[in-house]
Structures are given as C-alpha cells and as structure tokens.
Amino acid sequence: MSRSPSVPDRPTLELDPEMSDEERLAALQEHFTDIMKVNEKLRERVENAGDRREDLADEVDRLQRENETLKTTSLYVATVEDVTDDGVIIKQHGNNQEVLTDVAVQLREDIEAGDRVAVNDSFTIERLLDSETDARAQAMEVDASPEVSYEDIGGIEEQIREVREAVEEPLVNPEQFEAAGIEPPSGVLLHGPPGTGKTMLAKAVANQTDATFIKMAGSELVQKFIGEGAKLVRDLFSLASEREPAVIFIDEIDAVASKRTDSKTSGDAEVQRTMMQLLSEMDGFEDRGEIRIIAATNRFDMLDNAILRPGRFDRLIEVPNPDNEGRRRVLEIHTRDMNLSDDVDFDHLAEATDGFSGAEIESLTTESGMFAIRDGRTEVTMDDFTGALEKIEAGDDTAVPNLRYAY
Ligand SMILES: Nc1ncnc2c1ncn2[C@@H]1O[C@H](COP(=O)(O)OP(=O)(O)OP(=O)(O)O)[C@@H](O)[C@H]1O
C-alpha cells in the first residue's frame, strides 16, 4: 500500500508456520529493529514539526505586533480627486497638497473621486473613511430650534443677563452696537462646575434669537487623523454661516485649548493645530455676520491664555453651583409638572441640597418621583424626597458635598 512520502512505511512481519523457533525469533528481532527505526524517524519528524510550530508562532506574533503598530501609526486624511490608470490623485487635508499615489489592489475597486481616505507617510491609501457628512454628523449636534427658554434655568439670573447682553443683543440689535461705535464681544466663555446650566444657557439664547444651535464637544475635535480636527473646526464655522443666524456652542473647550504641555508627541501637535484653526476662525470673525460663539469649560485653570485674548473669548462668565435661593428655583422648575403633596417643603429641600448642581437637583426630583412610583403612588411626598436624598448620599457622597438633612 503506498503512503504519503513523508510518512515512513509501517514494517511488516511475515512469520511462516514452517519456521523453526530460532528463525521465528530472528524474524521478530529484525521486525523490532525495523519498528524502532520507524519510531526514531517519526520522533524526529515530531520534533521538527514542534520547531516549525514554534517558528510559525513567532512569525504570527511578529505580524500581529506589526499590524498593531500599523494600526496605531498616525495616518493623514485626504480626499480622492481622481482615479486614473496611473494611480489615484489625492488632496491632503490640512495642506491641500495634491499627490499621485498608489492603492492596495483590494481597495482599488471601492475608491472613487470624492471619497475620504486615510494615507500613510508615503501617501499610500490605507483605508476608506466614512463619508464626510457622517463624520460631521457624528461630531456636531445641530438643533434648528432648541426648546429651552430662560424661564427653564434657575439660580443664575445674573449670568443670563450677561449672556443676553453679550450674545443676544448683537444678534437682535446689531445697529445699536454700530451706532455706539463698539464691537460686540467676539466669544463668550462660560466656566464653572459640571451641570450648572451652561449648555442650557447657550440653547436658550439660540431659542430666543431664532438662531440655529450648533454644538460641538471639544473632545470630538481631538481626532485621530492629522488635519482632521482643524477640518472639523472649518466645517463647524462654514455650517454656521450656511445656517445663520447661528449660535456655535463648543463644550469642553479645554480639550483643544489647554496650556501647552512640554511633551512633543504628535497627538499634542495635532491638538495645537486644531486650536490654531479655531483661533484663526475667531480672528476672521467680524465679517461673519449673524454668528455668535459660546464656549464652556469645567477646567478654566487649564486654559491657554491665547484663547482668552481680546477678540477671542473675551467675555468670561462664571456659572457656579446655585445658592440657596437658586436651588429653590431649580427645584421649582423641575417639579413644575410633578404631582406634589402639600407637605413638600422647598425651603427645607433648598437647605438640604447645599452644594448640589442644577443637574443634581434635577436627578433628586426624578429620583423622588421614582420613590413614589415604586410605592404605587402618583403623588410625590416629602418622604420620597428624603428617601431620594439618602439614596444619593449613600451612592456617592463625594459628588454631593455638604449634604445636610432637613428631616
Ligand atoms: N441652573 C439650572 N436650572 C435648571 N436646570 C438645570 C440647571 N443647571 C442644570 N440643570 C439641569 O441639568 C441638566 C444639565 O445641565 P447642562 O447640560 O446645561 O449643564 P452644563 O453646565 O452644560 O454641564 P457640563 O459642564 O457637564 O456640560 C439640564 O438639562 C437641566 O435639566
């Protein structure tokens, strides 16, 4: 029987019944020697296979690491201008350089003019990206008519007044500023702890002035592709001019406008480029017509002075946690639609929520409502509020400092 050449044939033993005992023994000994030889060959083969397996495992490991490195290496973003027989013509974002480049065979068929692609240092196209509109849509929140009004915001009346003066007035009465011969503030920076109503305030101004509200989170501007953050900033301002009047709201501006760090990593350089683009958009702002810009941060101490210079974010408004009276107002706002029992005492609750932000007070009211619902009631009582306060304190007492009990 023929076998695969790599596997040695199995020795056969032929014993003749006529054989003498000596002949039989000799045949068995010979057979034993043959088997031992085959055994030796097979053992060698197993050893070789083991070595080969180790080599292959090393190779897999090396390729995996190479793949990881390739995945984490910075890529540049470009737009495909034309697909020709000689290669693909791309235009790099950021510097607008046109380059004739190559593309991997498996990608070639999928690529057409207008596509966004990621290219490596030698401009080879590595992958096809989502369409630009998808990237824009992911990064920006656009609300043609936000529903928040000034009456929905409690405890920061002075801040509302300042924002109205700096943002609303120039949109509604530009001629007033012209007549007085002064430039309205370029950008307004709201700073203060999280959940104090900064986003609400920006939305309320947009609502009041019938402007489109366009929100971009600073963290979204920190992109993994070189030139992409700067491009998003340009997109943000061009979208605003398409939709004017518009209020641009950049939340977490510290993500792109922190003081320069000493590290010189490419990520930092990219963040710097994004910030420079933002500054240059703001510097060319006067001719932009009916667009106002509001930014917000919880990390005012981290901000680079460059963004606070005149003509940029030159109106700083602190939005703190509400005081006693403010907390009472926020409680009233968030319980407006609730079915409250007569024993709910806002004075006591305002006391007991010392140190709460507006957002935390809102959570307290929701949680109190949940207490009532769990108990099969629709009327919310003071006990529900007390239970909710206890629950909040038990969950995380650092998030709610100075918690005191009125009951
Ligand atoms: N002053 C306030 N009056 C009424 N509700 C408030 C107030 N502040 C916060 N809230 C409630 O908390 C929610 C979150 O507030 P908002 O997003 O405006 O806070 P923020 O200051 O922008 O927070 P962050 O800094 O975390 O972005 C609001 O939707 C609102 O329900």
The ligand as a MOL file (V3000), in Angstrom:
LIG
                    3D

  0  0  0     0  0            999 V3000
M  V30 BEGIN CTAB
M  V30 COUNTS 31 33 0 0 0
M  V30 BEGIN ATOM
M  V30 1 N -29.4830 76.2450 36.5150 0
M  V30 2 C -30.2600 75.2250 36.1500 0
M  V30 3 N -31.5980 75.3510 36.1510 0
M  V30 4 C -32.3740 74.3100 35.7990 0
M  V30 5 N -31.9130 73.1090 35.4200 0
M  V30 6 C -30.6090 72.9280 35.4100 0
M  V30 7 C -29.7130 73.9800 35.7630 0
M  V30 8 N -28.4570 73.5330 35.6290 0
M  V30 9 C -28.5500 72.2590 35.2020 0
M  V30 10 N -29.8230 71.8880 35.0490 0
M  V30 11 C -30.3100 70.5670 34.6180 0
M  V30 12 O -29.1750 69.7480 34.3710 0
M  V30 13 C -29.1140 69.3570 33.0140 0
M  V30 14 C -27.6680 69.5030 32.5390 0
M  V30 15 O -27.3140 70.8660 32.5110 0
M  V30 16 P -26.3430 71.4770 31.4140 0
M  V30 17 O -26.0500 70.4510 30.3620 0
M  V30 18 O -26.8370 72.7750 30.9570 0
M  V30 19 O -25.0650 71.6580 32.3090 0
M  V30 20 P -23.6220 72.1190 31.8790 0
M  V30 21 O -23.2500 73.1970 32.8250 0
M  V30 22 O -23.5780 72.4100 30.4240 0
M  V30 23 O -22.8260 70.8160 32.2290 0
M  V30 24 P -21.4450 70.2670 31.6480 0
M  V30 25 O -20.4020 71.2170 32.1050 0
M  V30 26 O -21.3680 68.9310 32.3470 0
M  V30 27 O -21.6210 70.1860 30.1670 0
M  V30 28 C -30.0510 70.2780 32.2660 0
M  V30 29 O -30.6260 69.6070 31.1700 0
M  V30 30 C -31.0710 70.6450 33.3230 0
M  V30 31 O -32.1000 69.7050 33.3400 0
M  V30 END ATOM
M  V30 BEGIN BOND
M  V30 1 1 1 2
M  V30 2 1 2 3
M  V30 3 2 2 7
M  V30 4 2 3 4
M  V30 5 1 4 5
M  V30 6 2 5 6
M  V30 7 1 6 7
M  V30 8 1 6 10
M  V30 9 1 7 8
M  V30 10 2 8 9
M  V30 11 1 9 10
M  V30 12 1 10 11
M  V30 13 1 11 12
M  V30 14 1 11 30
M  V30 15 1 12 13
M  V30 16 1 13 14
M  V30 17 1 13 28
M  V30 18 1 14 15
M  V30 19 1 15 16
M  V30 20 2 16 17
M  V30 21 1 16 18
M  V30 22 1 16 19
M  V30 23 1 19 20
M  V30 24 2 20 21
M  V30 25 1 20 22
M  V30 26 1 20 23
M  V30 27 1 23 24
M  V30 28 2 24 25
M  V30 29 1 24 26
M  V30 30 1 24 27
M  V30 31 1 28 29
M  V30 32 1 28 30
M  V30 33 1 30 31
M  V30 END BOND
M  V30 END CTAB
M  END
